[in-house]
Amino acid sequence: MKRVVIGLLGTKLDSGFDISRWDTWRPTVSLFQHDDLLWDRLELLADPAFAKISARVLEDVRTVSPETEARLHEVSFGADPWDLQAVYAALHDWARGYRFDREHEEYFIHITTGTHIAQISLFLLNEAGTLPGKLIQTSPPPSLHSRNTPQPGYSVIDLDLSKYDQLSTRFQREQAEATDFLKSGIATRNEGFNRLIERIEQVALRSQAPMLLTGPTGAGKSLLARRIYELRQQRGGLSGNFVEVNCATLTGDTAASALFGHRRGSFTGAQKDRPGLLREADGGLLLLDEIGELGADEQAMLLRALEDKTFLPVGADQPVTSDFQLIAGTNRDLRAAVAGGRFREDLLARIHLWTFELPALAQRREDIAPNLEYELERYRRAHQREAGFNKEAKQAFLRFAEAPDTPWRGNFRDLNAAVTRMATLAPRGRIRVEEVTEEIQRLRENWHRPGGAPRSEAADLTAILDADALADLDPFDRVQLAYVAAVCRRSNTLSGAGREIFAISRNKRTVTNDADRLKKYLAKFRLTFEALRPQ
């Protein structure tokens, strides 16, 4: 493999024009003065204001190492080289535009030269994977004036944090802070959900690829997407806006205009240019919630925008560009939509690289208590009014909320609405058993569906079992199987159904395989999860 070093011009340490420059240590040139360190190419990044120094350094590198291809890249760092945002953005843009060939080339990032801000930026870009390679540091010889001057030194920095206890501890603490941020500070207890958030944190900080958040309505997809954006803003990865749209609201001829913009006069009512949501999200994050509702034409245009970063506004002759990260949300099975011809298979392949399924509230009953405190705090901030439960009221509400037969059809939207109503009606902000009892009745009425049982989710077993099989069932088994069948019908995956059904007992097991456990239960009745799903 070819060996390539990427480094910044040291405007002071690398300087020198007369013959005496060879008697001083210049970090960039010193990289090429080691017999055991041979380079195929140097990529030297320098501000155009220092073109004269850059030219001399490249000339000296070619003199010391004729076999090395030395190339200059002009990178403007702006008026203030100590502005972290400007320096990071300039280096980030350069790295994104550089064609790395990791199959055939090995990369090293020289971090000895440049301002501390520039060195920090290089480290962050390397850590994020935007600037891949090993970090290399050079050092002057012990004495520049002795007769037998030793060679300057160098070291490749090993970032295996497991070797450094303090750094490892700090890194773990920062990672915990990031996952806590994504969870809005809620001390969630569901192990599966916590692992999911850890994975999302890793992907959010290391990848600019699209993400797909699936799960039922009200599971928190929009809130999580905004937290991902804010986390990436904090870590220096995004400089643009957070733009959110529910695709179900984009209908007819205005859908393409809203997303991709239009030119004045392109259709009746287009009295002025409109940039469109994709342009507004340039450099930032675009959330397309309910992406399965997009029309066929908009899906095709979105695919091109994701692949080429270009698209054609309505009525325009020339394409425009926008570099945004996409987070798509859906409560539908997009694979079924592809099979039914309602969603493009190539678009699904493009957004399916990182897919995360958010569980329903009913699948995270152990998280209801901490989320209850979070909703109370949201109410206090929004209404500038104290609110809280007395002891008996809180116990009564949690008994109802955590019960296995409480469906939570609207997920966190139902929980938020319940807290808002109870806190509003509570005298002096103190929620009593009276408010809890009234709210429980209100929720049960809201969840009741005409023609169905008001307080259960029982499935009709005659639709899935023949008469002989039904005759062999005990009454207890009928009730249990009916509940299991109802959960399977509304769940997108076997694992999701298993998590909800075994929400309590799974916490007492050292090894959890909810999908296998549910599969074996259904097999006792010669049933499968797929057979229970609505056609």
CORTA-V453394 format. One record per backbone hydrogen bond with DSSP energy under -1.0 kcal/mol. CO is the residue of the C=O (numbers start at 1). NH is the residue of the N-H. Records with the same first field share a line. If there is no record, write none. Layout:
CO: NH ; NH
This chain:
2: 106
3: 40 ; 41
4: 108
5: 43
6: 110
7: 45
9: 11
10: 14
18: 21
19: 22
20: 23
21: 24
26: 30
29: 32
30: 33
34: 37
40: 69
41: 5
42: 71
43: 7
44: 73
45: 9
46: 75
47: 50
48: 51
50: 54
51: 55
52: 56
53: 57
54: 58
55: 59
56: 60
57: 61
58: 62
59: 63
60: 64
61: 65
65: 68
69: 42
71: 44
73: 46
80: 83
83: 87
84: 88
85: 89
86: 90
87: 91
88: 92
89: 93
90: 94
91: 95
92: 96
93: 97
98: 100
101: 104 ; 105
104: 2
106: 4
107: 134
108: 6
109: 136
115: 119
116: 120
117: 121
118: 122
119: 123
120: 124
121: 125
122: 126
123: 127
124: 128
125: 130 ; 131
134: 109
135: 157
136: 111
137: 155
139: 153
153: 139
155: 137
159: 161
160: 163
161: 164
164: 168
165: 169
166: 170
167: 171
168: 172
169: 173
170: 174
171: 175
172: 176
173: 177
174: 178
175: 179
176: 180
177: 181
178: 182
179: 183
180: 185
181: 184
183: 186
186: 188
190: 194
191: 195
192: 196
193: 197
194: 198
195: 199
196: 200
197: 201
198: 202
199: 203
200: 204
201: 205
203: 207
211: 328
212: 356
213: 330
214: 358
216: 219
218: 412
220: 224
221: 225
222: 226
223: 227
224: 228
225: 229
226: 230
227: 231
228: 232
229: 233
230: 234
231: 235
232: 237
233: 236
241: 285
243: 287
245: 289
246: 249
247: 250
252: 255
254: 258
255: 259
256: 260
257: 261
258: 277
259: 278
261: 314
262: 274
263: 266
267: 270
269: 271
270: 265
274: 262
276: 280
277: 281
279: 282
281: 284
283: 239 ; 240
284: 325
285: 243
286: 327
287: 245
288: 329
289: 247
290: 293
291: 294
295: 299
296: 300
297: 301
298: 302
299: 303
300: 304
301: 305
302: 306
303: 307
304: 308
305: 309
309: 322
311: 320
313: 316
314: 263
320: 311
323: 283
325: 286
326: 211
327: 288
328: 213
329: 291
332: 334
333: 337
334: 338
335: 339
336: 340
337: 342 ; 343
338: 341
344: 348
345: 349
346: 350
347: 351
354: 212
356: 214
360: 363
361: 364
364: 367
365: 368
367: 371
368: 372
369: 373
370: 374
371: 375
372: 376
373: 377
374: 378
375: 379
376: 380
377: 381
378: 382
379: 383
380: 384
388: 431
390: 394
391: 395
392: 396
393: 397
394: 398
395: 399
396: 400
397: 401
398: 402
403: 406
408: 411
410: 413
411: 415
412: 416
413: 417
414: 418
415: 419
416: 420
417: 421
418: 422
419: 423
420: 424
421: 425
422: 426
426: 429
427: 430
429: 388
431: 390
432: 436
433: 437
434: 438
435: 439
436: 440
437: 441
438: 442
439: 443
440: 444
441: 445
442: 446
443: 447
449: 452
460: 463
461: 464 ; 465
466: 470
467: 471
468: 472
470: 473
474: 478
475: 479
476: 480
477: 481
478: 482
479: 483
480: 484
481: 485
482: 486
483: 487
484: 488
485: 489
486: 490
493: 497
494: 498
495: 499
496: 500
497: 501
498: 502
500: 503
502: 506
504: 507
505: 508
506: 509
513: 517
514: 518
515: 519
516: 520
517: 521
518: 522
519: 523
520: 524
522: 525 ; 527
523: 526
528: 532
